[in-house]
Amino acid sequence: MSKKQVGDVILDVQNISLRFGGVKALTDISFNVKEHEIRAIIGPNGAGKSSMLNCINGVYTPQEGTITFRGKTFRGMNSRQVAEMGVARTFQNLALFKGMSVIDNIMTGRNLRMKSNILLQALRIGPAQREEEEHREFVEHIIDFLEIQAHRKTPVGQLPYGLQKRVDLGRALAMEPQVLLLDEPMAGMNLEEKQDMSRFILDVNDEFGTTIVLIEHDMGVVMDISDRVVVLDYGKKIGDGTPEEVRSNEDVISAYLGTSH
């Protein structure tokens, strides 16, 4: 991997606690993400990884703690507000429009960037038409980048799973995020698909300069592509550091060996 410039802290998570009724999903979690790094969140099933992403992108509001993005601390923001700040997300279970083509699915990621009103967009007149043409050009660039040109007009539901995951990544990239949250981008993939997705994640980080926070179960992938790793277990943080540091952390080893992984 080429040595890249990792910048200052872009996302700072401090003392986050999240409860559902009497159940503690997260307890006093703190970690940060630096600009331009790939930051992995790992841990056994039920460790609280998805809950953590849901706090970052405004789906859940934690009872305690703060999340600071580019120096601005936000509490109680919804997903759209977080997206407008520059945080995009992919989902474990694909939330794609199965009947729509690849290009139209990725275009939905541009909605936040569209200035003209819905009526003008629908009629495609005047400034709306020019704007749409510019957005389409950007989307075509993503399609080329993700090597899915051959499937531009294909309804997403007809694509193999690995390619659907790529479209999901494309839609998130269409938002031009500063921070991209990837929730198990390689779940359910075969080895070849995982290698492709790893390469695209590294390329997004490198070519777009996007900061990436990723949840992933495949430890090989995590150790290969991450700059730093935070480890959760039962909603608590048990490790944080470089892949080498985490790999040799006794708490992490026992958490993983003590579960059916």
N, C-alpha and C positions, 0 to 999 in steps of 0.2 A: 504494500500500500504506500502511495506517495505521502510524504510528510506534508500535512496541510496545516494552515494557520487556524488554530482554534482561538476564538476571540474571548470577550468578556462574558459574564453571566447574562443570558438573555431571559431565562425563566428561573425563578427562585420559588421553591415550594417550602414553606416553613410551618412546622408543627401542625400538619393537617390531621384532624380526627373526624371520622365520619361514622355515624351510627344509624341503623335502621331499627326503630323501636329499641329493644334492649340489646340488639346485636351490634357489636363493634366491627365495622368493616375495615377501618383504618385507625391506627392509634399513633398519634404524635410523629408523623412522618415528615422528615425534612431532607431535601436534596436539591441540587441545582443543575441546570443545563447550560452549557456554554455555547456561544454562537458558533455554528458550523461543525458541531460535533455530532456523532451518532451515539446516543445515550440509550442504553437498554434497561428495561425494567423486567427482571426475571423473578421466578419463585414458583413453588409447587401450585397445583390447582387450589383455588380458594384462598390464595395469598393476599388478594386485594388489588391485583394489577389493573384490571379493567375499571374497578372503582376509582383508582387513582387517575386514570386517563379521563374518566367521566367528571372528576372534580376539575381537572385542568381545562376541559373544553366546555364547562358550564352546564353539563347535563345534571350533575349533582351539586348541591351547595353544602360544603362541609360545615359541621357545627363549630369547629375550632380551626384556627390557623389561617394563613394568608397565602395567596399565590400572586407573585409579582412578575409581570411581563414587560420587558423593556423599561423597567423602573416605575411602572404604573401598577399599583396594587388593586386587584379587583375582588369584590365580594358580591355574591348574588347576581352574577352576570349570566345571561342565557347564552345558548350555543351560538345564536346568530351574532350577538355582540362580540363574543370571543372570536368568531370567524372573521368579523370585520376588522378586529385588531391584528389579524394575521396568523391565526392558528387553524390549520385544517386537520381533518381526521379521516382515516379509513376504518371500516368496521369489520369485526370478526365474521359476522354473518352478513353477506353482501347486501347492501341496501340499494342495489342498482335497479333501473327500470328495465325489466326483462324484455318487454316488447319493443323498446326503443333501440335505434341503431347505436353503435359504438360512438360515432361522432356526436349524436344528440345527447347521449349520457354524459360525455365529457363536457359538452356545452353547458349542461346544467350547473357545472362548477363555476361558470363565468357569471352567473346571475348576480352575485355580490358586486361584480365590477361594472354591471350595466347601469348607465346613467339615465337613459331615456325611459319614459313611462311605458307601462304594459301595453296600452292601446297602440302607441307608435310602434312598439316592438312587434305586436301582432300583425299590424298592417305593413310593417317593413317599409316605412316611408321616411324620407328626409334623413335627419341625423341618425335615426334608429337604424336605417339600412347601412349607413357607413359604419356605424358602431358595430353592428353585427358582423360585417365583413372583417373588421379588425379582430374581433373576438374569434371568428372562424380561423383566421390566419394563425392566431396563437394556438388554438386547439390542434390545427394541422401539425404544428411544430411538435406538440406533445405526442401526437399519434406517430410521427416519424421517430421521435426519441424512444418511444416504447416499442417500436418495431411491430405495430399492428395495422400498417397501411392496408394490408390485404383484407382486413375485416371492417374497414371504415363504415360500410353501409349495412353490415350484418346485425340483426337483432341480437342483443347481448345474451339473451336466454339460449341462443343456439351455439354459443361458444363453449369450448372446454373450460373447466373450472380455473385452471391456471391463467388463461387469457382473461377471464372475467375479473380475476384479482388484479390483473394489469390495468384493466379499464377503470376499476375502482381507484387505483393509484393515480391514473390519468385525471380522473375527475377531481381528486384532491389537489393535484398539481395545477389544475386550471384556475384554482383560487389564488395562485401565486403566494402561497403561505411563506412566512418567515420560519415558522415551526410546523413541522408535519408530524402528527401522531399516528403511528401505525399499530393497529391492534391485531396481533398475530397475522402478519401479512403472508406467512407461509403455511398456515394451518391447512391440512388436507392435501398438500402438494407432494408430488413425487420428487425424487432427487434432482432430476433435470430442471423441473419447474422451480425448485428452491434455488438452484444455482443461478438461473435466469433472474429470479426476483432479487437475490443478493446483489447481483451485478447492477440491476436497475437502482437499487437503494443506494449503493455506493456512487453511481453516476449522478443521481439526483443531488446527493450531498456534495459531490464534486463540481458538477457543471452548473447546477442551479444555485449552488451555495446554500441549500436549504438545511436548516438544523433539524435533526430527526430524533424523535423519542419513540422507541419501539418496544413492544411487548412480544416476546418470542419464546416458544418452548424448546426449540431446537438449540441445544447448548453449543453445538459445533458452529452453527451460523452466528450465534451471539458472540462467541469468542473470536470469530474471524472478522466480523465487520464493525464491532463496537469500539468506541474510544474509551468509554467508561460504563460501568454496570452498577445498578442499584438492585439489591436483593430484598424481596419482601417474603415474609412467612407469617401466616395467621394475622395479617394486617399490621405487622410490625416490621421495621427495617432491621435486617440482620447483617447486611454487608453493603459496602459502597467503595468502588475503586476501579482500577484498571482490570481488564479481564484476568491478568496474571494474579493480581492481588485477591480478586474474588475467588478464583479457582483454588487458591490455597487457604482460604478462610475456613476454619474448623466449623463454625456455625452453619456456613453455607453447605459444606459437605454433608453434615449430619441432617440438615433439612431435606436435602435432595436424596440422600441414601435412605432416609427414614420414610420416604413416600414411594408410591408405586409409579416410578418414572422409568 
